[in-house]
């Protein structure tokens, strides 16, 4: 097995054996979360975590979430995703490691640079908001269709007619037809990256049809979560979406497991989730 250490698992990195760490990795997104959430109270704790990631030479996936989404569509195979932000983030991490306290860090050149702490706090917020808006958009549209169509909301699918005139019927239909449910999320990802530049080369349909399955774990889990939340009229926490973004780093590899104590993973993805205590036991 290969273990992806989500942000909260990194706080326990010193408790994992060398053998486990050799089969583990984290992401630049987890590093981003550690850096942007740093404050006077947690400075020393987060600085220690960042230091251990470096000292233990933990493997880091340096692709930010947008790049993984980009690579999930074969339409872009002849294009290169140019990423210049990760180097700038590493400058901030180096600055944190070189600083004795928050005051020293916040007065540094890198902290106050154009691509400094403020930039990456806004980037972290923007990534989360973008995924929230994209995730909810498709299912919200389905919910709106149900409400407007009433008893006339009838869908023909694979030769069968489905009356979807209540939220429960729509929820049951989407849960029992995973390909339809997943398509809503994949379409949301397409719209998230479908810029004016992309439209000059491809239609939305062409991008959608080129989906290669790289983000299947993320797509399937988020599809279920959004359907259950919106059509079931539950109120998810904003952090739930930031947590879900970490699933992109599993990249549909059946050998990968996410290590986290966040309840959302244990509830929605139990077969691919290990708790921190589970991994500590394996390290013993």
C-alpha positions as CSV (number, residue, x, y, z in Angstrom):
1,X,0.0,0.0,0.0
2,X,0.9,3.6,-0.5
3,X,-0.2,6.1,2.1
4,X,-1.2,9.7,1.4
5,X,-0.7,11.8,4.5
6,X,-3.5,14.4,4.5
7,X,-2.8,17.6,6.4
8,X,-3.8,16.5,9.9
9,X,-1.9,13.2,9.6
10,X,1.3,15.2,9.1
11,X,1.2,16.3,12.7
12,X,1.9,12.7,13.7
13,X,4.7,12.1,11.2
14,X,7.3,11.4,13.9
15,X,5.2,8.4,15.1
16,X,5.4,6.6,11.7
17,X,8.2,4.1,11.1
18,X,10.8,4.6,8.3
19,X,9.3,1.7,6.4
20,X,5.9,3.4,6.4
21,X,7.3,6.8,5.5
22,X,9.2,5.3,2.6
23,X,5.7,4.2,1.3
24,X,4.1,7.5,2.1
25,X,3.7,10.9,0.5
26,X,1.9,14.2,0.9
27,X,1.0,17.1,-1.4
28,X,1.8,20.7,-2.0
29,X,-1.8,21.4,-1.2
30,X,-1.2,20.1,2.3
31,X,1.8,22.3,2.6
32,X,-0.3,25.2,1.4
33,X,-2.8,24.5,4.2
34,X,-0.1,24.4,6.8
35,X,1.4,27.7,5.6
36,X,-1.7,29.7,5.1
37,X,-3.2,28.7,8.5
38,X,-0.2,29.7,10.5
39,X,-0.7,32.1,13.4
40,X,0.9,33.2,16.6
41,X,-0.6,30.3,18.6
42,X,0.3,27.5,16.2
43,X,3.5,28.8,14.7
44,X,5.9,26.6,16.5
45,X,3.7,23.5,16.0
46,X,3.4,24.0,12.2
47,X,7.0,25.0,11.9
48,X,7.9,21.7,13.5
49,X,5.7,19.7,11.1
50,X,7.2,21.5,8.0
51,X,10.6,20.8,9.4
52,X,9.9,17.1,9.9
53,X,8.5,16.8,6.3
54,X,11.8,18.1,5.1
55,X,14.0,16.2,7.5
56,X,12.3,12.9,6.9
57,X,12.5,13.5,3.1
58,X,8.8,12.7,2.7
59,X,7.8,12.6,-0.9
60,X,5.6,15.6,-2.0
61,X,3.3,15.6,-5.0
62,X,3.9,19.2,-6.3
63,X,0.9,19.4,-8.5
64,X,-1.7,21.9,-7.2
65,X,-5.4,20.7,-7.5
66,X,-6.0,22.6,-10.8
67,X,-3.1,20.8,-12.5
68,X,-4.5,17.3,-11.5
69,X,-7.9,18.4,-12.9
70,X,-6.2,19.6,-16.1
71,X,-4.4,16.2,-16.4
72,X,-7.7,14.4,-16.1
73,X,-8.7,15.3,-19.6
74,X,-6.8,13.9,-22.6
75,X,-7.9,16.9,-24.7
76,X,-5.0,18.8,-23.1
77,X,-2.3,16.1,-23.8
78,X,-0.5,18.4,-26.2
79,X,-0.6,21.3,-23.8
80,X,1.7,21.9,-20.8
81,X,0.3,23.1,-17.5
82,X,2.8,25.8,-16.5
83,X,3.0,26.1,-12.7
84,X,5.2,28.8,-11.2
85,X,3.6,29.2,-7.8
86,X,5.1,26.1,-6.0
87,X,8.6,27.6,-6.0
88,X,7.2,30.8,-4.4
89,X,5.4,28.7,-1.8
90,X,8.7,26.9,-1.0
91,X,10.3,30.3,-0.4
92,X,7.7,30.9,2.3
93,X,8.2,27.4,3.8
94,X,12.0,28.1,3.9
95,X,11.3,31.4,5.6
96,X,9.1,29.8,8.3
97,X,11.9,27.2,8.9
98,X,14.5,30.0,9.3
99,X,12.3,32.1,11.6
100,X,12.2,31.7,15.4
101,X,8.7,33.1,15.8
102,X,5.8,34.6,13.9
103,X,7.1,38.2,14.3
104,X,10.3,37.3,12.6
105,X,8.5,35.4,9.8
106,X,6.0,38.2,9.2
107,X,8.7,40.9,8.9
108,X,10.7,38.9,6.3
109,X,11.0,39.9,2.6
110,X,9.4,36.7,1.4
111,X,6.4,37.0,3.7
112,X,5.7,40.5,2.3
113,X,6.6,39.8,-1.3
114,X,4.1,39.9,-4.2
115,X,3.9,36.1,-4.0
116,X,4.1,36.1,-0.2
117,X,1.8,35.1,2.6
118,X,-1.2,37.3,1.5
119,X,-1.1,35.8,-2.0
120,X,-1.1,32.2,-0.8
121,X,-3.9,32.9,1.8
122,X,-6.0,34.2,-1.1
123,X,-5.0,31.3,-3.3
124,X,-6.0,28.8,-0.7
125,X,-9.4,30.5,-0.3
126,X,-9.8,30.7,-4.1
127,X,-9.1,27.0,-4.6
128,X,-11.6,26.0,-2.0
129,X,-14.3,28.4,-3.3
130,X,-13.7,27.3,-6.9
131,X,-14.3,23.7,-6.0
132,X,-17.3,24.5,-3.8
133,X,-19.0,26.4,-6.7
134,X,-18.1,23.8,-9.3
135,X,-19.2,20.9,-7.0
136,X,-22.6,22.4,-6.2
137,X,-23.5,23.9,-9.5
138,X,-24.5,20.7,-11.3
139,X,-26.6,19.2,-8.5
140,X,-28.2,22.6,-7.7
141,X,-29.3,22.7,-11.3
142,X,-30.9,19.2,-10.9
143,X,-32.7,20.3,-7.8
144,X,-34.0,23.4,-9.5
145,X,-35.2,21.3,-12.4
146,X,-37.2,19.1,-10.1
147,X,-38.8,22.0,-8.3
148,X,-39.8,23.7,-11.6
149,X,-41.0,20.6,-13.4
150,X,-43.0,19.1,-10.6
151,X,-44.9,16.0,-11.7
152,X,-43.6,16.5,-15.3
153,X,-40.0,15.8,-14.3
154,X,-39.6,12.5,-16.2
155,X,-36.3,11.2,-17.4
156,X,-35.7,8.5,-20.0
157,X,-32.5,6.6,-19.3
158,X,-31.3,3.4,-20.9
159,X,-34.8,2.6,-22.2
160,X,-36.6,3.2,-18.9
161,X,-38.6,6.2,-17.7
162,X,-38.0,7.6,-14.3
163,X,-40.4,10.0,-12.6
164,X,-38.1,12.3,-10.6
165,X,-40.7,14.7,-9.1
166,X,-39.3,14.6,-5.6
167,X,-35.9,15.1,-4.1
168,X,-35.9,11.5,-2.7
169,X,-36.6,10.0,-6.1
170,X,-33.9,12.1,-7.7
171,X,-31.5,11.2,-4.9
172,X,-32.3,7.5,-5.2
173,X,-31.9,7.7,-9.0
174,X,-28.5,9.3,-8.8
175,X,-27.2,6.9,-6.1
176,X,-28.3,3.9,-8.2
177,X,-26.9,5.3,-11.5
178,X,-23.4,6.2,-10.6
179,X,-22.4,7.1,-14.1
180,X,-25.0,9.8,-14.3
181,X,-24.1,11.1,-10.9
182,X,-20.4,11.1,-11.7
183,X,-21.1,12.9,-15.0
184,X,-22.5,15.8,-13.1
185,X,-19.3,16.3,-11.2
186,X,-17.1,15.7,-14.3
187,X,-19.1,18.4,-16.1
188,X,-18.5,20.7,-13.2
189,X,-14.8,20.1,-13.4
190,X,-14.9,20.9,-17.1
191,X,-16.6,24.2,-16.5
192,X,-14.1,25.0,-13.8
193,X,-11.2,24.8,-16.3
194,X,-13.0,25.9,-19.4
195,X,-11.5,29.3,-19.9
196,X,-11.7,31.5,-23.0
197,X,-8.2,30.2,-24.0
198,X,-9.5,26.6,-23.9
199,X,-12.7,27.4,-25.8
200,X,-10.5,28.5,-28.8
201,X,-9.4,24.9,-29.2
202,X,-12.2,22.7,-27.8
203,X,-15.9,22.6,-27.2
204,X,-17.1,21.8,-23.7
205,X,-18.3,18.5,-25.0
206,X,-14.9,17.6,-26.4
207,X,-13.3,18.2,-23.1
208,X,-15.9,16.3,-21.2
209,X,-15.6,13.3,-23.6
210,X,-11.8,13.2,-23.1
211,X,-12.1,12.5,-19.3
212,X,-9.5,9.8,-18.6
213,X,-10.5,8.6,-15.1
214,X,-7.4,10.1,-13.3
215,X,-9.7,11.8,-10.7
216,X,-12.2,9.0,-10.3
217,X,-11.8,8.6,-6.5
218,X,-12.4,12.3,-6.1
219,X,-15.3,12.4,-8.6
220,X,-17.2,9.4,-7.2
221,X,-16.8,10.5,-3.6
222,X,-17.8,14.1,-4.3
223,X,-20.7,13.1,-6.5
224,X,-22.2,11.0,-3.6
225,X,-21.5,13.8,-1.1
226,X,-23.0,16.6,-3.2
227,X,-26.1,14.6,-4.0
228,X,-26.6,13.6,-0.4
229,X,-26.0,17.2,0.8
230,X,-28.0,19.2,-1.7
231,X,-30.8,17.0,-2.7
232,X,-31.0,15.7,0.9
233,X,-31.0,19.3,2.0
234,X,-28.1,18.9,4.4
235,X,-25.7,21.7,5.3
236,X,-22.1,20.7,4.7
237,X,-19.3,22.6,6.4
238,X,-17.0,24.6,4.1
239,X,-14.1,22.6,5.3
240,X,-15.7,19.5,4.0
241,X,-14.9,20.7,0.4
242,X,-11.3,21.6,1.2
243,X,-10.9,18.1,2.7
244,X,-12.4,16.5,-0.4
245,X,-9.8,18.2,-2.6
246,X,-7.2,15.9,-1.0
247,X,-8.8,13.0,-2.7
248,X,-7.4,14.2,-6.0
249,X,-4.0,13.1,-4.8
250,X,-5.1,9.4,-4.7
251,X,-5.4,9.7,-8.5
252,X,-7.6,6.5,-8.8
253,X,-4.6,4.3,-7.9
254,X,-6.1,1.2,-6.2
255,X,-2.9,0.9,-4.1
256,X,-3.3,4.3,-2.5
257,X,-4.9,5.1,0.8
258,X,-5.6,8.4,2.5
259,X,-4.5,8.7,6.1
260,X,-6.7,11.1,8.0
261,X,-8.9,11.4,11.1
262,X,-11.4,13.6,9.4
263,X,-14.8,12.0,9.8
264,X,-15.8,12.9,6.2
265,X,-13.4,10.4,4.7
266,X,-14.2,7.6,7.2
267,X,-17.9,8.2,6.4
268,X,-17.8,8.6,2.6
269,X,-14.7,6.6,1.7
270,X,-14.2,3.9,4.4
271,X,-12.5,1.4,2.1
272,X,-9.7,3.8,1.1
273,X,-9.2,5.6,4.4
274,X,-6.9,4.8,7.3
275,X,-7.0,6.6,10.6
276,X,-3.8,8.0,12.1
277,X,-4.0,5.3,14.8
278,X,-4.3,2.6,12.1
279,X,-1.0,3.8,10.5
280,X,0.7,4.0,13.9
281,X,-0.3,0.4,14.6
282,X,1.2,-0.6,11.2
283,X,4.4,1.3,12.2
284,X,4.8,-0.7,15.5
